[in-house]
């Protein structure tokens, strides 16, 4: 039987992780990608991986929202931690660009510098990127495409559901998009899922513990609910979508190579 997968979740920030993981088991959510945002969070995420190895996939990276906190020394320490824990690390994330916080060229250049240092880590380890792209969708997509072309390795564009045109470009270039609980009530996201995202590069996410209007706090145990909505817009059964997303995720995770 196929199982649901949460491709982007801040599991280390969920208030009662043990209870939530038990609910995930009841809801057939078998894998959760845990994405910390700062070096200070890496240890908590790593501990979750140690304790729940069968259910938690570890991503490590520096979130672009906090770029102003990341000195060269801090960035290098974070990268050192990733290499020290490389056998446990499945992805580099949550990394990317965020021009809501980097508002001028100097700040954006700094974000891009930090991103490329982490892309280099992913390249050396032969693992995918888990990417954030707020107000920098085209730039982040281009970084994912460049990584794919140069290495053959994969990327996930997390919550990349604001532009149908760019979502189509992602699919044409073999870049995965993860869709979250906002799809339940947001008609624009529903349209993009139906008309613009290539189903062969579709993944699901909770982005827990983000709060969603009308839904409350998002949690990985909500993934089947997200899948139910997405399946209706794609005109397939829940089980078919579950199988598709599981296959997509496994392909995304395994078809990578070190360079």
N, C-alpha and C positions, 0 to 999 in steps of 0.2 A: 504493500500500500504506500502510495506517495505521501509525503509529509510537507507541511508548509515551512517556509523559511523566511526569516526576517533579515533583510540584507543591510539594515542600517539602524542601529539602536544604541543608545547611551545606557546600556544595562547597568553599569556601575552607579548610575544616578537614580535608579528605581528604588523606591523606599523599602519595599519588602521583596528582595530578589528571590528568596526561597519560595515564598508563596506564589510569586508570579511564574517561576519556572514550573511549579506544580500545575498551575492553571494552563501553561503552555503545553504540558504533557497531555492534559485532558482535551485540549483543542488541536492536537496533532501538529504543534509547532515544534519541529525537532532541532532546528539550528537557528542561532541568533548571532549576528555579527556585532560585536561590542566595539564601539568607536569612541575612545576618549578624545579630549580636546587639548590637553596640556600635559607636560611632563609630570606634574603633580598628580595626575589622574592615572598615569600608566600603571602604577603598582596595583591599584584597586582593580583595574581591568585584567591585569595579569593574574591576580589572585583568583578572580572569577574563572578564568580559563583553567587554572590549576585544579580548582575544586569541581568544575563542571565541564570537563574536557570534551565529553561527548556532545554537549549541547551548545557550547560557546565557541565561536571562532573569534580570534583576537585580531583586531586591527589597531595599529598604533600610528599616531601622527599629530601634527600641530594644526589646530583649527585656525583658519585665516582671520576670523573675527578678532582674535587676540594678538594679532601680529605685532602690535606696538610693545607687547611684553617680551617679545622673543629677541633677545640680543644674539649676537653670533655665538657667544659662549653657551647660552641657554639652548640654542638650536643644535649646536654640536653635542651637548650633553644628551639631548633627546635622541639624536641619531645614534649615539653610542649605546644608549639603552636598547634601541631597536635591534642593533646588531648583536648585542649581548643576549637577546631573547629571540633571535631569528628563527630557531626551530619551532617556536610557538606562534609566530606571526603569519597570518594568512593574507593580510592586506596592509597597505599603507593608507591610513585615513583616521580621522576625517581631515583631509587636506584640501587645498583648492584656493579659490579667490573669492573675496567678498568686498565689493566696491561700495557697499553701504558704509563700511568703516574706513576703507582706504579711498579717500575722496579726491586726492590730487595725484599727480603723476609720480611724485617721489614716493608716496605711500604705496601706490599700486606697484611700482617697481620693486619695493621692498617685499611686498607680498609675493610677487612673482619669483623673486630670488629664493625665498624660503620654500615655495612650492617646488622649484626646480631642484633644490638640494634634496628634497624628499622623493621626488621622482627618480633621482639618481639612486637612492636607496632601494626603491622598488625594482629598478632595473637590475641592480646587482643581486638582489634576492630572487628575482624572477617571479614577482607576485603582482596582483592587480592593485589599482588605485581606487579608493573610495572617496569621491570628489564632491565638494561643496562649491556652489556657483552663484551665490546671491548677487544680483545686479552685475554679474560678470559671466553670463551664460555663454556667450560666444567665445570669449577668451578661454574659459575653462574647457569647453568642448574642443577647441583647437588644441589645447594641451593634451587632452585625452587622445585625440586623433594622431597627434605627433608621436605620443608614446606608443600607440598601436602600430604606426607605420615603421617606427625605428626598431621596435623590439618584438612585435607580434603579440604583445601582452595586453590584457584587458583592463577596462575601467568601468566603474559604476558611477553614473551621474545621479547623485542622490537628490530627490525631490525636483527633478528636472522637468517640470510640467507647466511652464509658463509660456512657452513658445512652441506652437505646433511645427513651424518651419524648422527650428533647431532640433526638435525631437525627431523629425524625419531625417535630418542630416546625421544625427547620431546613429540611427538604425542603418543608414546606408554605409556608414563607416565602421560598423561592428562594435558600437559603444552601447553598453547596457544602461537602462534607465530604471530606477526603482520608484514605485508609486506608493504613496502612503495613505493614511486615513482621511486626508483632506478630500480624496476622491469621492467619499461617501456623500458629501453635500455640495461640492463645487462643480457647477455645470461646465465651466471652462476646462477643468482637468478631465472631466468625463469625456468631453469632446476630443481632447488630445489623446486620451487613452484609446478611444474608439477609432479615430481617424489618422493618427500621426505616429504612434509608437509601434515599431515593428514587434509583433508578438514574440519573435524569436530572441529578442533582446530585452524582454520585459521581466522585471523583478518586483518584489513587494517589500515594503519597509514599514516600521512603526515610528521611527525617529523618537522613540520613548526617551524621556518622559515629557515630550512636548505636549502642550494642551491645545486641543482642537475645538473650535466653536461648535457647540451642539453635541459634542462627544465626550468632553472632559479630557483627562490625561490619556494620551496614547500609550499603549502597552503592546508588547509582542504577542500577547494572547489575542489581540484584535486582528491579527493577520488573516484568519479565515473570514472575518467580516469584510475586510478590504477585498479579499479574493472573491467573495460572493458578489460584491458590487461590480468589480472589474469583469467577472465572467459574464454578467448580464449584458454589459456593453459590447463585449466581444462575441456574444452569441454562442457561448460554450457552457458546458456544465462546470460546476465547482471542481469536480474530480479531474476533468480535463485540464482546467487551468492550473490546478495543484501540480499535476504531472508536468505540465509545460514549464512552470516556474522552477520546479525542482531540477528539471533537465537543464534549463538555462543557467541556473546558479552553478550547477556542477561543471558545466562547460566553461563558464566564466572563471571558475576557480582553478580548474586543472589545465587549461590550454594556455600556459605561460612558460617562459623559459628564462634562465639567467643569461646575462650578457656581460 
